[in-house]
Amino acid sequence: MTSSTSSTTPGGLARFNALAESAARAALHEACASTAWGRHLLAGRPYATAEDLYEASDAAMAELTADDLAEAMAGHPPIGRPKPGDPTSAREQRGMAGVSEELKAEMLELNLAYQERFGHVFLICATGRTGEQMRDAVRERIGNTPEEEREIVRTELGKINRIRLGTLVQEDR
């Protein structure tokens, strides 16, 4: 990472680097609801490359406490129930669109059982996954210990954050 961006910094990333702190904080909050994660990424600006930004995100994810992870998860709707009017959650959960009523009902039951067991929504990087793959993942993960599940959630959040940051720094936003 360099101390300033150069004319070779991609346009979308240069735009993010140039945002006022409050606007950058809001943009990062849309990517991840963790205040600590957003603070870490803000402190690293400006980023010379998107990979530098992704690496900073990964480093911030690794440092999140259980409370920070809970704050991040609170920004995610349950699988199968994207936030109304939120194109990001609808896009990410596209694999649940058009699934059978039986699968929707099963996911609702599994989501509730998972939430009862772990105290938070089932979180998975849903981008590119089918409804059946997400159902199979929750079935498999519900047997994990809370400690195992917390680390899986950390990994899944990291994947989601990278995808969302990629969207944030696209050239033609």
Steps between C-alpha positions, in 0.01 A plus 500: 500500500630844417445819691316655209321377195654548161358555157520122458248435778187353336215753470258328734764462768620859452139615544473301827834638623381857428168469686454718806546292815128499582408385147771233503381380843142475367615311189700257712205453737291390201764234430530388864311616808802457731618837629846358584542359147400831343730697731792273403438549128457876537832522680675330208392746233615577241540158340727461197327187371176315556708208630639730772143581600402131504805412710410775747148356516636152569730634773210689659280188489769298677503753785124522559382400845187290557306825561636650177394187310152524655478862385604399148247214489220730611529666159408180316147372444422128530558288189178488302376831637704784345429849631209649304623766261866405553651409162822375662336234716265405215796460262704302751210267579402452137544123547184497714291676236257264336566203729210277597268590784623184675861621489398848621314343793793271579743795494274693735498207745876452470565873542290504818671189640842644418414834659372325812821297525751779429312820583544658156395458138654229286764682299649372179648665194191429291631650176499229235343235723173323431223472755582132539869576569404751767256253658770233504746742658267594786419132558873424524596801709221475758696218665810716552611627837448874556877553474522314167202687367638841603814436291295378203287814527819711509616333176161538331480868600847551357385357166189719501704808588743437212211472253335814634827695501553392138161648416584817694820566303371404155601740226151590381290534813 
